[in-house]
Each structure stands twice: as C-alpha cells, then as structure tokens.
Amino acid sequence: MAYSNRIIVAGGGAAGMMAAITAARAGAHVLLLEPNEKVGRKLYITGKGRCNVTNNCARDELLAAIPRNSRFLYSAFHRFSPQDVMSFFEGLGVPLKTERGNRVFPCSDKAADIVDALFFELRRQGVELCRDRVTGLIKENEVLTGVTTENEGEIIYCQGIVLATGGMSYPRTGSTGDGYRLAQMAGHRIVPIRGSLVPLESDDPCCACLQGLSLRNVELRVKDQKGKTIFREQGELLFTHFGLSGPLVLSASAHMDFSKAQYTAHIDLKPALDEQKLDARLLRDFSERANQDYANALGGLVPRSMVPVLVQRTGVAGDTKVHDIRKGDRRRLLEALKDFTVSLSGPRPVAEAVVTSGGVAVGEVDPKNMSSKKAAGLYFAGELLDVDGYTGGFNLQIAWSTGYAAGLAAAERAKN
C-alpha cells in the first residue's frame, strides 16, 4: 500500500494523459497504465495525422457541436475551455494555428508534436508509466481502493482511479471496450454502443460505379423516412464500394440512429446555382453542344465517372443528340443535379468510426468532477462517457476537459 496519495489512470490516450498530468501537477503520485508500447497511439492518426487539437470557439458554439448530452459538459468546458487547451499546449512549447472552421492544429502539422509534448510533460511531472492493462476494480464498502492488472497479477492500491480507456473505435490503437466492462463492474449502466463520425453503407448500385470519386463543394442533406431534414451542410464527400464517406458524411452520421429511423442522402451537385440559374446554364451548354451526343455534353457538368449514372437516372439514351433533348428531359437532368439521391442502409462497423457514441450513462456521473455516483474514488474521462461531438476538434476538447476535471478531482481526493 505504498503511496498514500496514489492515483491510477487507466488509459494513455488524450483524456488519460491529461488526467495524469493534471493530477500530478496537483500533487498526487500518478501511475498511468497503458497496454500499448507507446502512449497516444490514437492521437497520431487524428486530423489525418495533423491532430486537430481543439476548436477555437466560444462555449455556446462548443456545446452546440455536441449532439448528445451537451449540458453534461457545461462545467467541464467552463473549467478547461478551448482557449485553456491552446494555452496548455503552447505552454509545453507547441505553437498552434487556427484554420477554417476554427480548427486548431500544431503549426508543424505533425500530430507527433502533440504526443511528444504530453509524453515529456508526464515525465517532468513524475508520472509513473507502466505497460499494463486494468482487468478488475477492487471495491470495499462501495469505495474503490485498487485495481488488478493483466501483467502484475496482484492488487495495486490507490486513493482514486480514473478510467480513460477509450471507446470501441479504431481497436488497433487500443480502444477495445475494456472500460465499459470495468464500469459495469462498478455498477454503471452502459448506453448501447455505436459508431459516430462513421462512413455510411448503401445498397444503391451507383456507389460501386462511382467508387473512389471525391466531390468537393457539394451540399449534403440527409432526410429521414418522414422527409424531415436532419442534416444539411456543404463540403466534401467520397463514394466508396460500400456507400459514402468523407467529411460531410462523417458529420452527418453523428445525427443518425438507424435503430430508430431510415435515411436518404440528397446531394446537390451545384449548390452555387439555384434551379433557374442552373437551367440557364444547361440551355447555354446544350446550345453550344447541339450536335454532340448527350453523354459527351454532360462531361462539362460533372466528373466523367458520373456521366453514365446521370444518363441512367435521366432515362435519356447517351447517344441522343443534344438538339433532340426535350424540355422534360432537361428538367430530369436538372433535378438529378440538384437532388442526387442515395439510399442509406446503415453505418459501417464501430471499429471504423472516428469516435464511439454511447458509453457510461452520464446521469450516473457528477458533471462537475467526473466522479462516479456509484462508487467513491472512481472517475471517468473521454470517449468512455456517453458524449461525442462533430468533426472539427470537438471530440478532443471533450477528452481534454473531462480528463482535466477527473485528474484534478482525483488528486484532491487523494489529499484528504
């Protein structure tokens, strides 16, 4: 039972490292248990290897970017805001920059700089790193007093335990769902797990035909079976052999629950033109290409790989001369360009998701300090909780804020 003020942090990702650093700075002796050889494995691949550290926005905008249980994070965001996160990393010697959409990245565009800064701060603060996995929680009279681990095979006693083991996305980085089982051992309810910020599957044959096609500056609307628009935004998407992916689709997926509804994607290929202006564009193009085949004339409107799909959807033979195109044919083309529909059948597996939706029910966690309402001495941080955000640095902000709150509270408990 060495170290009367020992805190154990399970998980060396963003939330776990922040919790460990915060607790150590507050005077606790911290043991960080991470099964991977290196800490921060998932951080290396965030933001396409650039690490979108946070989003440089006000708290109300931050809360608006959290589709589920955002109010639970109000206190955590107040205590450790995006601006605090930026100051934290710049204080560790990592210059940051703010890009489109208030996305914050290291000036070097290297996620490794963020991981290195955290690792060296762990060492500076005297955090003890151990390559091991928590397998069980020791509870005495409803108070967490220690853990059992995979390698040690013995109880490690402590005054506080922060579970920051991640969700189920990208399991190769170590997110294997251990934390859900541990939370259940402590009496917590787990909200069913599913992927968020995840590619979407479709049975529409057009997706296989358009596989690999990336569309920029398009508008994506997603409607449910009642015709209600649940997502609308402009940006980039990608056709794949299984359906749709890309930034727009990942963001849209955060609004969707296939267990409760069915959805259809509506893609506006020409969002800069309203129907009247687009029709005028079609008339002009067709006038200039009056003697060409219909299929060849479409090449100036859409990428080549889309032409056969548009020919099929408009019902006009590809070898029809443009001067023979009727008004009704042109109307169908206009509708296909402004409302290219793709039926959606479901999300890809959670292992392919950027983040996990679901997790430890937030009603059983104190929002002020991330402490368990089921077992004294237990704290939660990061993706393990039933909160997740849109793309743009919001999920890492959740990790930093909840990690900070949990680490500080655990250290304060250890002092008493």
C-alpha positions as CSV (number, residue, x, y, z in Angstrom):
1,M,0.0,0.0,0.0
2,A,2.8,2.4,-0.8
3,Y,2.0,6.0,-1.8
4,S,-0.9,7.2,0.4
5,N,-1.8,9.7,-2.3
6,R,-1.5,7.4,-5.3
7,I,-3.9,7.9,-8.3
8,I,-4.2,5.3,-11.0
9,V,-5.1,6.4,-14.5
10,A,-6.2,3.6,-16.9
11,G,-5.5,4.6,-20.5
12,G,-2.8,6.6,-22.1
13,G,-4.8,8.4,-24.7
14,A,-5.7,12.1,-24.8
15,A,-8.1,12.0,-21.8
16,G,-5.8,9.7,-19.8
17,M,-2.7,11.8,-20.3
18,M,-4.5,15.0,-19.5
19,A,-5.9,13.4,-16.3
20,A,-2.5,12.1,-15.3
21,I,-0.7,15.4,-15.9
22,T,-3.4,17.4,-14.1
23,A,-3.3,15.1,-11.1
24,A,0.5,15.1,-10.9
25,R,0.6,18.9,-11.1
26,A,-1.9,19.0,-8.2
27,G,0.5,16.9,-6.0
28,A,-0.7,13.3,-6.5
29,H,1.6,10.4,-7.2
30,V,0.2,9.1,-10.5
31,L,0.5,5.6,-12.0
32,L,-0.5,5.6,-15.7
33,L,-1.4,2.1,-17.0
34,E,-1.4,1.8,-20.8
35,P,-1.3,-1.6,-22.7
36,N,0.3,-0.2,-25.8
37,E,4.1,0.2,-26.1
38,K,3.6,4.0,-26.6
39,V,1.0,6.5,-25.2
40,G,-1.2,8.5,-27.5
41,R,-1.5,6.0,-30.4
42,K,-4.9,7.3,-31.5
43,L,-3.6,10.9,-31.4
44,Y,-1.1,10.1,-34.1
45,I,-3.9,9.5,-36.6
46,T,-6.3,12.3,-35.6
47,G,-6.8,15.0,-38.1
48,K,-5.2,12.9,-40.9
49,G,-2.0,12.9,-38.9
50,R,-2.1,16.6,-38.2
51,C,-4.0,16.4,-34.9
52,N,-7.0,18.7,-34.7
53,V,-6.3,19.7,-31.1
54,T,-9.5,21.6,-30.4
55,N,-11.9,24.2,-31.9
56,N,-11.2,27.8,-31.1
57,C,-14.8,28.8,-30.4
58,A,-16.9,30.2,-27.6
59,R,-18.6,27.8,-25.1
60,D,-22.1,28.1,-26.7
61,E,-20.7,27.0,-30.1
62,L,-18.8,24.2,-28.4
63,L,-21.9,22.9,-26.7
64,A,-23.9,23.2,-30.0
65,A,-21.3,20.8,-31.6
66,I,-22.1,18.1,-29.1
67,P,-25.3,16.3,-30.3
68,R,-25.9,14.2,-27.2
69,N,-25.7,15.2,-23.5
70,S,-24.0,18.5,-24.2
71,R,-25.2,20.1,-21.0
72,F,-23.4,17.4,-19.0
73,L,-20.1,19.0,-20.3
74,Y,-21.0,22.6,-19.4
75,S,-19.0,22.7,-16.2
76,A,-16.0,20.8,-17.7
77,F,-15.9,23.2,-20.6
78,H,-16.1,26.1,-18.3
79,R,-13.1,24.9,-16.2
80,F,-11.0,23.9,-19.1
81,S,-12.0,25.7,-22.3
82,P,-10.6,25.5,-25.9
83,Q,-8.6,28.6,-25.0
84,D,-7.2,26.8,-21.9
85,V,-6.2,23.9,-24.1
86,M,-4.4,26.1,-26.5
87,S,-2.6,27.8,-23.6
88,F,-1.7,24.4,-22.2
89,F,0.0,23.2,-25.4
90,E,1.7,26.4,-26.2
91,G,3.0,26.4,-22.6
92,L,4.5,23.0,-23.5
93,G,6.3,24.5,-26.4
94,V,3.9,23.6,-29.2
95,P,2.9,26.6,-31.4
96,L,-0.6,26.3,-32.7
97,K,-2.6,27.8,-35.6
98,T,-6.3,28.2,-36.2
99,E,-7.7,27.2,-39.7
100,R,-11.0,27.2,-41.5
101,G,-13.9,26.3,-39.2
102,N,-11.9,27.4,-36.1
103,R,-10.0,24.1,-36.2
104,V,-6.8,24.3,-34.2
105,F,-3.6,22.4,-35.3
106,P,0.1,22.4,-34.4
107,C,1.9,24.8,-36.7
108,S,4.1,21.9,-37.7
109,D,1.1,19.9,-38.9
110,K,2.5,16.9,-37.0
111,A,0.4,15.0,-34.5
112,A,3.7,13.6,-33.1
113,D,4.5,17.1,-31.7
114,I,1.3,16.9,-29.6
115,V,2.1,13.4,-28.4
116,D,5.7,14.2,-27.6
117,A,4.7,17.3,-25.6
118,L,2.3,15.2,-23.5
119,F,4.8,12.4,-23.0
120,F,7.6,14.7,-21.8
121,E,5.3,16.6,-19.5
122,L,4.2,13.2,-18.0
123,R,7.9,12.6,-17.3
124,R,8.5,16.1,-16.0
125,Q,5.7,15.7,-13.5
126,G,7.0,12.4,-12.3
127,V,4.1,10.3,-13.6
128,E,5.0,6.6,-13.4
129,L,4.3,4.8,-16.8
130,C,3.6,1.1,-16.8
131,R,2.7,-1.0,-19.9
132,D,-0.2,-2.9,-18.4
133,R,-4.0,-3.2,-18.7
134,V,-6.5,-2.9,-15.8
135,T,-8.6,-6.1,-15.6
136,G,-10.6,-5.5,-12.5
137,L,-11.6,-3.0,-9.8
138,I,-11.2,-3.6,-6.1
139,K,-14.2,-2.1,-4.1
140,E,-14.5,-2.1,-0.3
141,N,-17.8,-0.7,1.2
142,E,-18.7,0.9,-2.1
143,V,-15.3,2.7,-2.2
144,L,-12.8,1.9,-5.0
145,T,-9.5,1.1,-3.4
146,G,-7.4,-0.5,-6.1
147,V,-7.2,-2.4,-9.4
148,T,-6.0,-5.7,-10.7
149,T,-3.9,-5.8,-13.9
150,E,-3.1,-8.1,-16.7
151,N,0.6,-8.4,-16.1
152,E,1.2,-7.8,-12.4
153,G,-1.5,-10.3,-11.3
154,E,-1.8,-8.5,-7.9
155,I,-3.8,-5.7,-6.4
156,I,-2.4,-2.2,-6.9
157,Y,-3.9,0.0,-4.2
158,C,-4.8,3.7,-4.6
159,Q,-7.0,6.6,-3.5
160,G,-8.5,7.3,-6.8
161,I,-9.0,5.6,-10.2
162,V,-9.6,7.5,-13.5
163,L,-10.9,5.3,-16.3
164,A,-9.9,6.8,-19.6
165,T,-9.7,3.6,-21.7
166,G,-11.5,5.0,-24.8
167,G,-14.4,3.5,-26.7
168,M,-14.6,0.9,-29.4
169,S,-13.4,2.8,-32.5
170,Y,-10.0,2.1,-34.1
171,P,-9.4,-1.0,-31.8
172,R,-5.8,-1.4,-33.2
173,T,-5.0,1.7,-31.2
174,G,-6.0,0.0,-28.0
175,S,-9.7,1.0,-27.8
176,T,-11.1,-2.4,-27.2
177,G,-14.0,-1.6,-24.9
178,D,-12.3,-2.6,-21.6
179,G,-13.7,0.4,-19.8
180,Y,-17.3,-0.5,-20.4
181,R,-16.8,-3.8,-18.6
182,L,-15.0,-2.1,-15.7
183,A,-17.7,0.5,-15.4
184,Q,-20.3,-2.2,-15.3
185,M,-18.3,-3.9,-12.5
186,A,-18.7,-0.7,-10.5
187,G,-22.5,-0.7,-11.1
188,H,-22.7,1.7,-14.0
189,R,-25.2,1.4,-16.9
190,I,-23.7,1.4,-20.4
191,V,-25.7,3.2,-23.1
192,P,-25.6,0.9,-26.2
193,I,-22.5,1.5,-28.3
194,R,-22.5,2.5,-31.9
195,G,-20.2,4.4,-34.2
196,S,-20.3,8.1,-34.7
197,L,-18.4,10.1,-37.3
198,V,-18.6,6.9,-39.3
199,P,-18.9,6.1,-43.1
200,L,-22.3,5.0,-44.3
201,E,-23.4,2.0,-46.3
202,S,-25.7,2.0,-49.2
203,D,-27.3,-0.7,-51.4
204,D,-27.6,1.8,-54.3
205,P,-25.6,0.4,-57.3
206,C,-24.4,4.0,-58.1
207,C,-21.9,3.8,-55.2
208,A,-19.9,1.0,-56.7
209,C,-20.0,2.7,-60.1
210,L,-18.7,5.9,-58.6
211,Q,-16.2,4.2,-56.2
212,G,-13.2,6.5,-55.5
213,L,-14.9,9.7,-56.7
214,S,-14.5,12.6,-54.4
215,L,-16.9,15.5,-54.7
216,R,-16.0,18.9,-53.3
217,N,-18.1,22.0,-52.7
218,V,-21.4,20.0,-52.8
219,E,-24.3,20.2,-50.4
220,L,-25.4,17.1,-48.5
221,R,-28.9,16.9,-47.0
222,V,-29.9,13.8,-45.1
223,K,-33.7,13.1,-44.6
224,D,-35.4,10.5,-42.5
225,Q,-38.3,8.4,-43.8
226,K,-40.8,11.2,-42.9
227,G,-39.0,13.6,-45.1
228,K,-37.5,15.6,-42.3
229,T,-34.1,17.1,-42.9
230,I,-31.8,16.1,-40.0
231,F,-28.5,17.3,-41.5
232,R,-27.6,19.9,-44.1
233,E,-24.1,21.2,-44.9
234,Q,-21.7,22.0,-47.7
235,G,-18.3,20.4,-48.1
236,E,-16.6,17.2,-49.5
237,L,-17.8,13.6,-49.7
238,L,-16.5,10.4,-51.2
239,F,-18.2,7.5,-53.0
240,T,-16.9,4.1,-51.9
241,H,-17.6,0.4,-52.8
242,F,-19.8,0.2,-49.8
243,G,-21.5,3.6,-49.8
244,L,-20.5,7.1,-48.8
245,S,-17.6,8.5,-46.8
246,G,-15.7,11.8,-46.4
247,P,-16.0,14.8,-44.0
248,L,-19.7,15.6,-44.8
249,V,-20.8,12.0,-44.4
250,L,-18.9,11.6,-41.1
251,S,-20.5,14.7,-39.7
252,A,-24.0,13.6,-40.9
253,S,-23.6,10.3,-39.2
254,A,-23.5,11.9,-35.8
255,H,-27.1,12.9,-36.3
256,M,-28.3,9.5,-37.3
257,D,-29.7,6.5,-35.4
258,F,-30.5,3.6,-37.7
259,S,-32.2,1.8,-34.9
260,K,-34.9,4.4,-34.9
261,A,-35.2,5.7,-38.5
262,Q,-34.3,5.2,-42.1
263,Y,-32.3,7.8,-44.1
264,T,-31.7,9.0,-47.6
265,A,-28.8,11.2,-48.7
266,H,-29.7,14.1,-51.1
267,I,-26.6,15.6,-52.8
268,D,-26.8,19.0,-54.5
269,L,-24.0,18.8,-57.1
270,K,-24.4,22.5,-58.0
271,P,-25.2,24.3,-54.7
272,A,-23.9,27.7,-56.0
273,L,-26.7,27.7,-58.6
274,D,-30.4,27.8,-57.9
275,E,-32.7,25.9,-60.3
276,Q,-33.3,28.9,-62.5
277,K,-29.6,29.7,-63.0
278,L,-28.7,26.1,-63.4
279,D,-31.4,25.7,-66.1
280,A,-30.0,28.7,-67.9
281,R,-26.6,27.0,-67.7
282,L,-28.0,23.8,-69.2
283,L,-29.6,25.8,-72.0
284,R,-26.4,27.5,-72.8
285,D,-24.3,24.3,-72.7
286,F,-26.8,22.4,-74.8
287,S,-26.9,25.3,-77.3
288,E,-23.1,25.2,-77.7
289,R,-23.1,21.4,-78.0
290,A,-26.3,20.9,-80.1
291,N,-24.7,18.3,-82.4
292,Q,-22.9,16.3,-79.7
293,D,-24.2,13.1,-78.0
294,Y,-26.0,13.7,-74.8
295,A,-23.4,11.7,-72.8
296,N,-20.5,13.8,-74.2
297,A,-22.3,17.0,-73.4
298,L,-22.6,16.1,-69.7
299,G,-18.8,16.0,-69.4
300,G,-18.7,19.7,-68.8
301,L,-21.2,19.5,-65.9
302,V,-19.9,16.6,-63.8
303,P,-16.9,14.3,-63.4
304,R,-16.6,11.8,-66.2
305,S,-17.4,8.8,-63.9
306,M,-20.8,10.4,-63.1
307,V,-21.9,10.6,-66.7
308,P,-23.2,7.0,-67.1
309,V,-25.1,7.3,-63.8
310,L,-26.7,10.6,-64.8
311,V,-27.6,9.1,-68.2
312,Q,-29.3,6.1,-66.5
313,R,-31.1,8.3,-63.9
314,T,-32.5,10.8,-66.5
315,G,-33.6,8.0,-68.8
316,V,-32.1,9.6,-71.9
317,A,-30.0,7.4,-74.2
318,G,-26.4,8.5,-74.1
319,D,-26.1,8.7,-77.9
320,T,-29.1,11.0,-78.2
321,K,-28.2,14.2,-80.0
322,V,-28.4,17.3,-77.7
323,H,-30.6,19.1,-80.2
324,D,-33.2,16.3,-79.7
325,I,-33.3,16.8,-75.9
326,R,-36.7,17.8,-74.8
327,K,-37.7,20.2,-72.0
328,G,-38.8,17.3,-69.8
329,D,-35.5,15.6,-70.3
330,R,-33.7,18.7,-69.3
331,R,-35.9,19.0,-66.2
332,R,-35.0,15.5,-65.1
333,L,-31.3,16.3,-65.5
334,L,-31.7,19.5,-63.5
335,E,-33.4,17.5,-60.7
336,A,-30.7,14.9,-60.8
337,L,-28.0,17.6,-60.5
338,K,-29.8,19.4,-57.6
339,D,-31.0,16.3,-55.8
340,F,-28.8,13.3,-56.5
341,T,-30.3,10.8,-54.1
342,V,-28.6,7.8,-52.4
343,S,-30.5,5.5,-50.1
344,L,-28.6,4.6,-46.9
345,S,-28.8,1.2,-45.2
346,G,-26.7,1.7,-42.1
347,P,-23.4,2.8,-40.6
348,R,-20.1,0.9,-41.1
349,P,-18.9,-1.1,-38.1
350,V,-18.0,0.8,-35.0
351,A,-14.3,-0.2,-35.4
352,E,-14.2,2.1,-38.5
353,A,-15.8,5.1,-36.6
354,V,-13.8,8.1,-35.6
355,V,-15.5,8.1,-32.2
356,T,-17.9,5.9,-30.2
357,S,-21.4,7.0,-29.4
358,G,-22.9,5.6,-26.2
359,G,-21.0,4.5,-23.1
360,V,-21.2,5.2,-19.4
361,A,-24.6,6.9,-18.7
362,V,-23.9,10.5,-17.8
363,G,-26.7,10.6,-15.3
364,E,-24.5,8.4,-13.1
365,V,-21.5,10.7,-13.2
366,D,-21.1,14.0,-11.4
367,P,-20.6,16.6,-14.2
368,K,-18.5,18.9,-12.0
369,N,-15.7,16.4,-11.4
370,M,-16.4,13.3,-13.5
371,S,-16.8,11.2,-10.3
372,S,-18.9,8.1,-10.2
373,K,-22.2,8.3,-8.3
374,K,-22.0,4.5,-7.8
375,A,-18.5,4.1,-6.3
376,A,-16.5,6.7,-4.4
377,G,-13.0,7.1,-5.8
378,L,-13.9,6.3,-9.4
379,Y,-13.7,8.9,-12.2
380,F,-14.3,8.8,-15.9
381,A,-12.8,10.7,-18.8
382,G,-13.0,10.9,-22.6
383,E,-14.7,8.6,-25.1
384,L,-15.8,6.1,-22.4
385,L,-18.6,8.6,-21.4
386,D,-21.9,8.8,-23.4
387,V,-20.9,12.1,-25.1
388,D,-19.5,12.8,-28.5
389,G,-19.1,15.7,-30.9
390,Y,-18.9,16.6,-34.5
391,T,-15.7,16.8,-36.5
392,G,-13.6,19.8,-36.0
393,G,-11.6,19.2,-32.8
394,F,-14.7,18.9,-30.6
395,N,-14.1,15.3,-29.5
396,L,-10.5,16.0,-28.4
397,Q,-11.8,19.0,-26.5
398,I,-14.2,16.6,-24.7
399,A,-11.1,14.4,-23.8
400,W,-9.0,17.4,-22.5
401,S,-11.9,18.9,-20.5
402,T,-13.1,15.7,-18.9
403,G,-9.5,14.5,-18.3
404,Y,-8.7,17.8,-16.6
405,A,-11.8,17.6,-14.4
406,A,-11.2,13.9,-13.4
407,G,-7.5,14.4,-12.8
408,L,-8.0,17.4,-10.6
409,A,-10.8,15.8,-8.6
410,A,-8.9,12.5,-8.1
411,A,-5.9,14.4,-6.8
412,E,-8.0,16.5,-4.4
413,R,-9.5,13.2,-3.1
414,A,-6.0,11.8,-2.5
415,K,-5.0,14.7,-0.4
416,N,-8.0,14.2,2.1
